[in-house]
Amino acid sequence: MAIKQHTSKGISQALQYEIATLMNISFKLDIAEFEAFDPELNLDYSAKISNQLAIVGNIDADYMLEALQMEATLKVVDTSKIALSMIKKLKYYIEKTFPDDSFILNQFGFAELPKVRKSQIKLMMFLKNFAKTTVIYKDQLIAKGLTLEFVDDIEKIAADFEQANINQDQAKKKRYLTTGQRVKAYNDLWKLISGVAKAGKLIYENNPEKLRDYILDRSPKKKTVKHGGKEVNAAVLQGIVSDAQTNQIIEDAIIEIDNTTHKATTNANGEFFIENIIPGTYSIKLLAFGHEEYHQSNLVLASGNQSQKFNFSMQKQE
């Protein structure tokens, strides 16, 4: 399982960009021989390659969009924790104000809370209704010791949680759409340089030095990192995050490797992939909506461990 960006012919997008840039430079220098072989392989064709390089260069990198998605997800997680803590405190004053009044307690929806806290959308709607009900009974609650500031805060946290959900959804959509644009742009670039490479192989079949400029390197290279003063094959951290009680996958969970800049989010299948890690022993942290923080230490990531997979299970929040 390699949960990475789509690549053409098994070559990373960064390498595709490098190959296309260098090949286009050689193509311009040899344009007369190409045009004599095929009139369509002219300066206009080279300009198309340059234009496509500019297009792919202007598309936001996935790591930038993933960082924005992580930021939005963290806001959802943090805001939900604050909201649930506030509900617990408010429940004290509600029960104090309306003892044994099941009708009013049902209006606040406490019986539904265990269900709604499992879903961001359901919790969002719950908080909106909870805030409205709090405002309806605020005078009675304040008479029993609740502050007006707390009433205002519960309205604010409900609005904040709704906005956090909107921001997360927008970040995910932008990343998804941009990924599609990026894939198409790189595939279009690859088609253009493949045309040059195909002709170059014929034009320079008896000229090994020149031929080298027009060979598409289709073999994926192992990524290396510096470790102990040497270049070694990088380690990866990949696997699936699921719910410990239900075994259902968890989307948008955040995986962080402590004391590094390495982070990732799980996709719709609960999968994550982090590469370019220096081999070693690490501690990790997982965050997800509706779940307790997960910590694990002494996680050994060996050099070139692309076949190694980790499955993590997260407990639901109490």
N, C-alpha and C positions, 0 to 999 in steps of 0.2 A: 504494500500500500504506500503510494507516494502522493500525498495530498498536496499537490503543488499546482502552480499555474499551468494551463495547457501549453504545450510546446509543439512546434512543427518538426516532424522527423526526429523527435527525441532530443532536440537541441534546445537548451535554455534560451529564453528570450534575450537575455543579455548577450549571449554568444551569437545569436542570430544578428543582433544589431551590429556587433563588432565585425562579423563576416561580411555583412552587406556594405558597411562603410568602407572597409579595406578593398573589397572587390570593386566597388564603384569607382574608387580612386584609380585602380589599375585599368578599369574599363575606359575611363576618360583618356588615359594616356595612350591606350591602344585603339582608340575609337576608329581610326582610319581602317585598320585591318578588320575590325568587326563589321563596319559598314560595307566594306567590299564583299564580305562573306554573306551578310544579310542586311539590306538597306534599312530594315526596321530597327536594327540595333545601332542607333545613332545618338546624337547628343540629346535629342528629345527623350529618348528612352532613359538615358542617364539622369535627366532632369526628373523623370517620374520616380526613379529610385531615390533621388535626393528629397523629393517631396514626401515620399512615403516614410523615409527616415525621420523627417521633421514631424510627421503625424504621430509616429510611435513615440518619438521623444517628448511630445507634448502631453501624452496621456499620463495621468497620475500613476505613480508606482503603487503596486498592491500593498507594500508595507506601510505606505502613508494612509491608505484607506483603511487598512486593518487597525492601525493605531487609533483612528477616529472612531471606528466601530467599538474597539475596546474601551475607549473613554466613555462612549455613550452607554455601554453595557455596565461599566462600573457605577455610573450615575444611577442606573436602574436598581442595581443591587444595594447601593448605599442608601438611596431614598426609601426603598422598601423596608430596610431595617429600621430606619428612623420612624417611618409611619407605623410599623407594627409595635414598636416600643411606645409610641404615643397612644396607640389604641389601648394597650394594656393599662397605662396610667389613667386614661379617661374612663375605662371600664370601672375602676375603683369609685370614681365620683358618680357615675351613672347608677351603679348599684346602691350607693349611699343615698342618692337623691330619690330613686324610685325602687325601694326594696319590695320584692315580691310582685312587681308590676310586669308581668310577662309580656303584655302588649307593647309597652314602650321598649323593653329589652329586645323584642323581636324587630321593632322598627330600626334599631341600631344594627341588627343583623349579626349578632355575635354567634348565633348557631351556624351561620354560613361561613364564618371566618376560616375554619380548617380546610374547607374546600377551595375557597377563592384564593387563598395565599399560595396555591400551587400554580396559578396561572397569572401572568402579568396583566392580561386584559381584564380578567375577572377581578383582580385586586384593584385595578385602576377604577373600574365601575363601582366597586364596593367603597373605596375611599371617597369618591364623589358623593355617593349617597350618605355615607357616614358623616361627612362634613356638613351636608345639608341638615341632617337630623340633629346634629350637635347645635347648629345655629337655632333651630326651632326651640330647643329646650335650654338654650344658654342661660336664660335668667334664673331658672331653677337650679342649674348646675353651679352657677356663680354664687348663688345664695348658700350653697353647701361647701364653698371653698375653692372651686375651680376659678382660675383667673381668665379675664377677657383675652389676655395675650395668648393663652393656650388655645382658646377657641379660634383666634386668628391664625395661629400656627397650624392647626389641623386643616383649616381651609387651604393654607399655603402649601402644606406638604401634599395634599391631594392634587393640587394644580401642578406642583413640581413633578410628581410621579407621572402624571399624564403627559407632561412635556418630555420627560425622560424617555418614556415609551415611544413618543413620536420621533424624537431625535435618534433613538436606536434604530427604529424602523427605516428612517431616511438614510442613515449611515449604511445599513445592510443593503438597501436597494441601490444606493450609489455604487457600492463596491461590486455588487452583482452586475449592474449594467456596464460599469467601466471594464470589468473583466471581459465581458463579451466584446466590447469595442476593441480592447487590447488584443484579444485573440484574433479577431478579423484583421486588424491592422498588421499584425506580424505575419499572418498567413498571406496577405496581399504582398507584403515585402518579400517573403520567401519565394513567391511565384515569380516576381520580377528578377530577383538575382539568380533563380534557377535557370531562367532563359539565357542569361549571360553565361552562366557556368556551362550549360549544355553546348553553346556555340564555342566557348573558349576551349573546351576539350577537343573539339574537332580542328579548330584553327591552330592550336599549339600542340597537337598530338606528337609531333617530332621535336618539340622544344621543352624538355622537362623543367627548365628554370621558369619559363613563362607559364607553363601548365599549372604549376603550383599555385599561381594567383587565382585560378578558376576552379579549384577543387572545393566542393562543399564538404566540410568536416561533419559527418553525420554521426560520429561516435560520441555519445555522452561522456564527459570527463568527470572523474571523481573529484569532488571538492576537497581541498586540503586547507588546513589551518596550521599556524605555527604553534608548536608545543615543545617546550624544552629546547628551544633553539633550532628545532628541525621542522620540516614540512611533513605532516602526517595526514592521513585520511581523516576527514572530519567525522564527528559523531552526529547522530540525529536523535530526536525524541519524538516518537509518534505513537498513536494508539487511539483509544476510544474512551470517552467519559460517559458514565451511565448513573442512574439512580440506584442506590443500594437496596431500596425496598422493592421497587418495581422492575428493575433491570432495564427500564426505558432509557434510551439515549438522551443526553442533555445537550441541547443546542446552545450556542453562545457562551459556553463555559470559557473562562480565561485561565490559561496555564502559564505560570511564570516560573522561570528558573532563578532561584535566589542568587543574589550577588552577581547577576549578569543582566544584559539588556534583552535577553531572549524571552519572547512572549508569543502566544498564539491564541486564537479562539477556535472553538469547535464548530464544524459546519453542520448542515442539516442532518447529517448522519452521525453526529457526535464525534467525528474524527478530527484529529489535530496533527500537525506536522511542523517541527522546528528543526532547521538544519544549521550547518556551519558551527557546530558546537565543539569546543576544545574537549577532547576525551578526558574523562575524569569522574569523580564522585560528587553528586550534587544533591541539594534539597530543593523541593518544588512546592508551589502553592497553587491551589485551584479555587476559583471563585465562580459562583453561579447563582442566579436568581432562585430564591426559595430553598437554598441548601446551605449547610454549614461549611465554613472554610475547610478545605482539605489540605493537610500538610504531610509530606513524606520526605524523609532524609535517607542518606546513604544509597542514593539511586546511581548505579554505575552505568555510565554511557561509554562504551568502548569505541575505539577507532574503527571506522568503516562498518558500523553496526546497522546498516540499512534494513536488515531483515528482522531486527529486534523491535517488538511491539509491546506497549504497556496499556493495560486496561485499569482505569481508576473508577471507583464507586464513591459517590458522594451521598452523605446523609441529609435528609430533609431537615429544615429548621424546625425547632420545637415551637 
